[in-house]
Amino acid sequence: MNEVNKTLFIPLYGKSYVSKKGIIIKDPDAETIWEQEAFPIKGKSKSKWLAYNMAMRARVFDDWTDEMIRDNKDALVLHIGCGLDSRCRRVKEKSRLWIDCDFPDVLEIRKKHYPETDDYKMMTLDASDADQINALPDSDKAIVVLEGISMYLTKEQVNSFFKALKNKYGTIHILMDVYTEFGAKASKYKNPINDVGVTTVYGIDNIEDVLTGTNIKLKKEHSITPDRLVDELKGFEKAFFKLMFTGSMYRKIYRLYELMIIG
């Protein structure tokens, strides 16, 4: 497994850690899989602050996916770069068809824990190769989850990926987190992914830069650490987390965008 793929163990650990506390996210699959597949992460990767961040990000993506499925019952759900995440089980709404996509070595591990069914499948997909989008199932509508993946793609690769999505699907709803260019530069020194050997990531300051030629539009920007989830922390942890990981300072590093195209 290469260095980028090893990063999947960081959010897995974080969700397991927080789930055991009974706050923010309920993820028994993360708890079980972490115990069985535990990768020797260390340093900042095991920080409780990062764990809270990972859990909140996952919860925001979960709630958005639930809302999108509820409003688009006939849509195909695509979770790109799924890792060992259990979103397909955590969301409450039932999708027509859910496809979890990642590299072959990731899916090899994933298939030990998530059996395929008539409405749940796994497919190999390298998001840096836009041509692979053509192999995905056809659908009039697609809900696309891009969590923790854009920072491993150049702006040109993200743009090509979006163009391929536009050509494949008529109506598309996308949720995508990104580093800013400052955040990408700063991560060279302080990012937990450095602990598993990743040293190069990419940032996006202007989301329009990756939407050129796609007809995909920015619908809104979301908070990755909304107050309703931060409020589940207590005492000093809540005060410190709110100071360090919310508001304008955090936005200088990290953003969460909802995008859409209506066919």
N, C-alpha and C positions, 0 to 999 in steps of 0.2 A: 504494500500500500504506500503510495507516494505521500509527500509531506502535506499537500493540500487536503487529500482525503483523510489524513490523520486528524485534521482539525475537527472532524465530526464528533470526536470524543469529548471535546471541550463543552459544547452545549448539552451533550448527553449527560455528562457529569453534573453540570449546573442544574438541569431539570430534575435529575435524580435527587440531588442535595436538597433543593427547595421543596420538592414533592414530599419528601420525608418529614419536612417541617409542617406540612399541612397548610401552606399559604401559597397564594398567587396561582399555582398550577397543580392540578392533580394528574400525575403521570406515573402510574404503577409500572407501565412498560419500561420507562426509563430506569426506574429503580431496579427492576429485574435484569434488564439487559446490561446495565452498568456492572452489576455483580458478576455476570457471566462473561462479559467481554472487556472488563476493566483494562484500560490502556494506561501505562505508567505516565500520566500527566503530572506536572510539577509546577512549582513557582506560582506565577500569576494565574495560571490556568485553573488552579484550585482555590482562588480567592472567593470568599463568600459574596463580595460585591459583584464580581463577574457572574457568579451563579444567579444572583438576584436579577442582573441585567438579562441573562439568557432566558430566565423563566418569564420575565415580563415581556420580552420581545416575542417569545413563543405564544404567550397568552393573547397578545394583541393580534398576531397573525391568526390564531385559532378563532377569536371572536369575529374577525373580519371574514374569514372563510365561511364560518357559520352563516353570517349575514348574506354573503354572496350566494351560497347554495340555496338558502331560503327564498331569495328573490329570483333565482335562475335555476329552477328545478331540472331543466333539460340541459344544463351546461356540463361540459367535461371539466374535471378538476385535474390540473397538472401541478404537481409539486416537484419543482426542478431542484436538484441537489438535496434530496430528501435525507441523505445520511441514514441514521438509525432512528429518526424521529417518528413518533407515534401519532402525528396529527390526524392521520386517516382514522384513528380510533377515538381521539379526543374530541373531535368536532361532533356536535349533537345532530346536525342535519344530515340526512342520508343523500348522497350524491348518486346521479345516474351511473357515472363511471369515474373512478379515481385512478390516476396513473402516477405512481411514484417513480421518479427518474434519477439516476445517478450513474457513476462509473461501474464497470463490471465487478471490480474487487469489492466495492461497497455493497452492491446488490447481493453478492455471494454471501456476505455476512448477514445482510438484512433478511434474506429468504429463510434463514434459520429461525427467525422470530416472527415473521409476518407471512402467513400462507395466502396465496392468491385465491380469489373467488371470482364469481361471474362479474361483479362490479368493482373489483379491486385488482389491479395489475401492476407489475413493475417492468420498466423498460430501461435499457441502457441509453444514456444520452450525455454527450459532452457539450455543454452550453457554449463552448468556444467554437464549435463547428455548427454553424447555423443550418447547414444542409441536412443535419440529422432531424430537424423539426419535421421534415417531410414524412418521416416514418411514423410519426405520432398519429393516433386515430383522428378521423375526420369528425367535425362537430360544427354546428352553427355558432355555438357559444363556448368560450373557454374561460375558466377561472384559473389564473396562473399565480402560483405562490413562489416567490423568489426570495427566500430567507437565507442570508449569510452566503450569498454566491456572487453578487455583482463585484465585490472587491477583488475577486480573482480574475476578472475580465477587464480588458482594455475598453476604452470608450468605443472604439471601432467594433470590437466584438459584441458589446452590448447592443449597439445600433444594428448590426447585422442580425443578431438574435431577434430583435424586435421587428425588423423588416420581414423575417421569415415567419414570425407569428402572425403578422398582419396579412401576409399572403395565404396563410393556412386557415385562419379563422375570421369570421365576419365580425362577431361581437367578442371583445376581450376585456376582462377585468384583471388587473395586475396589482399586486402589492409587493414592493421591493425596498429593502433597506440598502443604504449606500454609505460609504465613507465620503466625507468631503476630501478635497485635495490636501488640505491641512491635516485632516485625520489620517489619511494614508501616509503622509510623510512622518507624522508623529508616531505612527504604529511601528515604524522601523526600530524604535527604541523601547516602546512600552507595551506593545501588543502581546497578549498571551499566546497568539499563534506562533510567535517566535520560539516558544518552548517546544514545539513539534517540528521546527525546522523551516517554517515559512518566513521568508524575508521580503517578498515583493507583493505588494497589494496596490490597488488603484482607487482613485477617488473621483467623484463627480461634483463639481460646484454648481453647474447649471444643468438641470435635468433636461432642458431642451436640446442640449448637445447630443444626447443619445436618442432623441425622438425624431430627428430629421429624416424626412422621407417615409414616415410610418403612418401618419394620420392618428397616431396614439397621442392622447392629450393628458395633461396633468389634471386630475380631479381634485385632489387635496393632499395636504401633508398631515401625517399623523404623528403623535408622540409615541416614542418607543417605550417610555417610562411614564405612563399617565398617572395622575394623582390617585385615581381609584385603586391602582395596584401598589403604588408607593405607600399608601395608607395602610396596607396590610402589614407593613413593618412596624416595629415598636421602638419607642425611646430613642436612644442614641443612634441606632441603626437607621431609623426613619429620617432623623435630622441630617445625618451625614450623607445618606444616599440622596436625599432631596438636594443638598448643597452641591454634590459632585456630579450627579447623573441626570439632572433635569434642567430645563430652562435654556436660555440663550447660549450658555457656555457649552452645554452638551451638543447643541445644534451646530456648533462650529466644527464638530468632529463627526457627527453621525446624523443621518436623516432617514425618514421613512416616507415613501411616496406611494400614493394610490394613483394608478394610471388606468385609462380606459379608451376603448374605441367601440363605437356602436355601428354595426354594419347596416 
